[in-house]
Structures are given as structure tokens and as C-alpha cells.
Amino acid sequence: MGKDICVFIECKEGKIRKTSFELLTKGRELTDKLLSNLLAVLIGDNVINLAEDIRPYEEKVIIIDGEVYKDYRWDTYTDALEFITKKYSPFLIIGASTITGKDLFPRLTARIGAAFISDATGIEIIDGELKVKKPIYGGKIISWVSPKSTDKVIITFRPNSFSIEKGNRTGEVIEEKINAVPDKRMHLVNITKGQSEKVDLQEADFIICGGRGMKDPENFKILEEIADIIGARVGASRAVVDSKWRDYEDQIGKSGKTVSPKLYIGCGVSGALHHTMSMDTSKVVVAINKDPNALIFQYADYGIVDDLFNVLPALKEELMAAKKEG
Ligand SMILES: Cc1cc2nc3c(=O)[nH]c(=O)nc-3n(C[C@H](O)[C@H](O)[C@H](O)COP(=O)(O)OP(=O)(O)OC[C@H]3O[C@@H](n4cnc5c(N)ncnc54)[C@H](O)[C@@H]3O)c2cc1C
């Protein structure tokens, strides 16, 4: 088996997602160690113009362009990636642990008979062996997993797991033509867009999350205001989303999104496992809760035991003052 690594580039609304640049940076670091090639696979409709953005990171940009790939579909995208992995034989295929990644990669794994490690947060190569960091049991244990050296491996990583550093390569652009035939049993009816002007929750560097302790949807206004000051994104617990206080696209947790921001501020969030398992890799966690025994404090780097309706206005004032001072 070769030593090349393939990165699946994910696009959203005509742009390459930030998480793909993280994977390209990490992939380049690994292939530098292995003295091998990094391949990027970009699938979509009219995506050739995006190749320039990723050429500095790797040796080859493989483009699969066509109207049939306009929107993500499991059938055409799995066909395309299967073709690429068979033709170029990378030993490792990496992608993001996003909604698309969670749908696509298990299918590809079954097609090509690979080993699959999902939702990882780190990777190293020690003495030629892959060591993959993966939180388990809702983040209570960090495991290091090593696939068999004979296996082809597919790994998905949580967004925000790696930093981005632009390289100075000039990757060769290769266009591949694949005759992917969409499964006639399904067709796309329409796509309902969420509030697309917001930063993607999974890619946000700063998140301020409201739980049931916020008491009322109106009270999320102060979270939005604080988010505006620090350039954060507002998230929510499932209790909040189930109460229709916030849209589902804001939900963090097992049945929502997995996040790994630089800063997570939980306001009136109890810290139930179904929530914390999807934010436990945040770099810094601040919890505001009036119950000193709230589970969220077990994950917090900084904890404030107080009524959030006292804390949030004071926090907003301080942040505004700090911003003015520059
Ligand atoms: C299969 C399954 C999937 C699930 N998926 C998810 C998921 O994706 N995401 C998710 O979040 N949950 C999920 N849950 C639900 C999860 O188990 C919890 O019920 C939920 O996270 C609780 O939300 P909460 O912390 O906002 O509310 P609560 O548990 O009600 O906590 C509210 C907190 O606010 C504090 N509080 C109240 N008033 C104030 C105040 N004035 N000032 C300061 N603090 C205050 C309280 O002390 C309390 O700790 C799932 C559950 C199941 C069974």
C-alpha cells in the first residue's frame, strides 16, 4: 500500500469550508513526515475555480465537476470518492465530522472495505504507526486508536481540531470524469436554508450557549449582544431547541452538532452527558450556573456560581469596555 493521503474538501454555498483547510494543513504535516503526496478531492458543480485556494497545500487537486454533483447526495458522492480512492490508492482518507462527513464516510468505508475511525480530534505518526486521538464515553476518556498497518483507513475529524497554515506548494490540478448515475429512487425536492448569515456553529471559534436556565426566548437577546461584541456564535441545548426558543441549527449535543471552539461559554446549561459529549473538546470552557453542583462545572476551566441574569449584563458591560479600549 502507498503512503499518500487524500483529503475530502467540503464546500458550502460555493465556498470551501474552514474545516477543510484545517485538514489540508494537518495532511501536509503528515505527508511531509511520510515523504508522500497529499491529494485533495474537490467534488461539485463549477468548482474548478476553487482549486486555486487549495493548490498551496498539496501535490494534487483532483476535481470532479458536473451538474450531477451540485448538491451533496450520498449516491453520486460515494461513487466519486470510491473511484478516486481506487484509482489513486491513498492509504488514508480524511474528512470532516460534519453532517455530510457523517453520511458519506461510513458509506465509503463499506464500499472500499476500509477501517473507520470517526469523530477524532488528533493524529500523530510515531515510528510509522498512525495514532488517532478519539474521545469516548461522552468525552470522559481520551483514547488513542491505531489501525492495523495493512488496512486502508478513513478518519473523520471534528472541525476546529487543527490550526490552519497556508503552504507554498503549487498542486497539480487534475480533472477526472466519472459517470456517476444518481439513484432514480430519490430526488432532491428543495433545500430549506437556515440563517445562513451566521457563522457555521461547528466552525465557530467562540460559542456562547444558552440552556433552559435562560428561561425565555427573549432572554437570548443578551447572548446575541455578547456574541456580537466578541465575534461569537450563539448555541443552544436541546431543552431550548425542543421548547422552540431557538432553531435546530443552533443545537449542540448528541442529536445536534459537535463543536470544538476555542471558547465555549455555557449559560444556564446543566451539563447533561448528551450535551457535554459534543462540546468537551472545547479549548476553554466557562460555565455560568446558579447550582454549584451542576455537572457543567466538571468540564469548566472557569466556573461562575451565580444567577446568569446578574452575570450576563455585567459581562456585557466589561466586554464592551474592553473592546472600546482596544
Ligand atoms: C437521546 C437523547 C439525545 C439528546 N440530545 C441532546 C443534544 O443534542 N443536546 C442537548 O443539549 N441535550 C440533549 N439531550 C437532552 C439532555 O439529556 C438534557 O436534557 C439537556 O441537555 C438539558 O438542557 P439544559 O441543560 O438546557 O436544561 P436543564 O437540564 O433544565 O438545566 C438548566 C440549568 O440552568 C440552571 N439555571 C436555571 N436558572 C438559572 C439562572 N437564573 N442562572 C444560572 N443558572 C440557572 C440550572 O441550575 C440548570 O443546571 C438528549 C437526550 C436524549 C435522551
The ligand as an ORCA input file, in Angstrom:
! r2SCAN-3c Opt
* xyz 0 1
  C     -31.246     10.546     23.001
  C     -31.048     11.907     23.602
  C     -30.387     12.867     22.853
  C     -30.160     14.128     23.400
  N     -29.502     15.055     22.649
  C     -29.201     16.247     23.202
  C     -28.478     17.241     22.470
  O     -28.154     17.066     21.289
  N     -28.183     18.407     23.102
  C     -28.548     18.677     24.388
  O     -28.252     19.767     24.891
  N     -29.276     17.768     25.074
  C     -29.622     16.582     24.520
  N     -30.399     15.708     25.219
  C     -31.023     16.181     26.461
  C     -30.087     16.216     27.635
  O     -30.047     14.952     28.237
  C     -30.568     17.282     28.655
  O     -31.899     17.043     28.993
  C     -30.445     18.715     28.132
  O     -29.140     18.933     27.642
  C     -30.733     19.702     29.251
  O     -30.698     21.000     28.752
  P     -30.351     22.227     29.717
  O     -29.038     21.990     30.355
  O     -30.534     23.450     28.912
  O     -31.561     22.211     30.750
  P     -31.626     21.763     32.261
  O     -31.072     20.400     32.447
  O     -33.021     22.023     32.685
  O     -30.630     22.747     33.008
  C     -30.868     24.113     33.215
  C     -29.730     24.623     34.076
  O     -29.886     26.018     34.218
  C     -29.531     26.365     35.549
  N     -30.237     27.624     35.847
  C     -31.571     27.838     35.941
  N     -31.822     29.131     36.180
  C     -30.628     29.750     36.226
  C     -30.242     31.107     36.458
  N     -31.155     32.073     36.650
  N     -28.922     31.399     36.476
  C     -27.980     30.442     36.299
  N     -28.291     29.131     36.071
  C     -29.609     28.813     36.044
  C     -29.989     25.219     36.401
  O     -29.262     25.166     37.618
  C     -29.696     24.038     35.483
  O     -28.429     23.486     35.738
  C     -30.624     14.442     24.703
  C     -31.304     13.478     25.431
  C     -31.517     12.223     24.901
  C     -32.249     11.199     25.712
*
